Amino acid sequence: MQPGELVRIRRASIGAPAGSIGLITEVITRPAWDDERSASGIYAVHMVGGGDRTRARIVRRLGADLEVI
């Protein structure tokens, strides 16, 4: 996964219910042995919809909890 890809949250958590959609904005960490398309690592996801438009809602999720759409 890489920045700019649209993803769906697979596992519910506080602030991001399962099935929510977001856009990967940053790869925070990735193990050195993984290639760029791997799902391992931690990603910053800008959530779509809801809430205040003046403040971006960005959550951090494990790659295993995301599904590329």
C-alpha positions in Angstrom: 0.0 0.0 0.0 1.1 3.5 -0.7 -0.1 7.1 -0.2 -3.0 8.0 -2.5 -4.8 4.7 -2.3 -8.4 4.5 -1.2 -8.9 1.9 1.6 -11.7 0.4 3.7 -11.2 -0.2 7.4 -11.7 -3.9 8.2 -11.5 -3.9 12.0 -13.6 -1.5 14.1 -11.9 0.8 16.6 -12.7 4.0 18.4 -13.2 6.7 15.8 -13.2 4.4 12.8 -16.0 1.8 12.5 -15.6 -1.3 10.3 -16.4 -0.5 6.7 -15.3 3.2 6.9 -13.5 4.6 3.9 -10.4 6.7 3.9 -7.3 7.7 1.9 -3.8 6.8 2.8 -1.8 10.0 3.3 1.4 8.7 4.8 3.4 5.5 5.4 4.5 5.9 9.0 6.6 2.8 9.3 7.3 -0.3 7.3 9.6 -3.2 8.1 12.9 -3.0 6.0 12.3 -6.4 4.4 8.9 -5.6 2.9 8.3 -4.2 -0.5 6.2 -1.2 -1.3 3.0 -3.1 -2.1 3.1 -5.1 1.2 0.3 -4.6 3.8 2.7 -4.6 6.7 3.4 -1.4 8.6 1.5 1.5 10.0 -0.4 4.0 7.8 -2.0 7.4 8.3 -5.5 7.4 6.9 -7.6 10.5 6.3 -11.2 9.4 7.0 -14.0 10.4 4.5 -17.2 12.1 5.7 -18.7 13.2 9.0 -17.6 15.7 11.5 -16.0 19.2 11.2 -14.7 20.1 7.8 -12.1 22.5 9.2 -10.3 19.7 11.0 -9.0 16.7 9.2 -9.7 13.3 10.9 -6.6 11.3 10.5 -6.3 7.9 12.1 -3.3 5.5 12.2 -4.0 1.9 11.3 -2.0 -1.3 10.8 -1.8 -2.5 7.2 -3.6 -5.7 8.2 -6.7 -3.7 9.2 -6.9 -2.0 5.8 -8.3 -3.2 2.5 -7.4 -1.4 -0.8 -10.5 -0.5 -2.8 
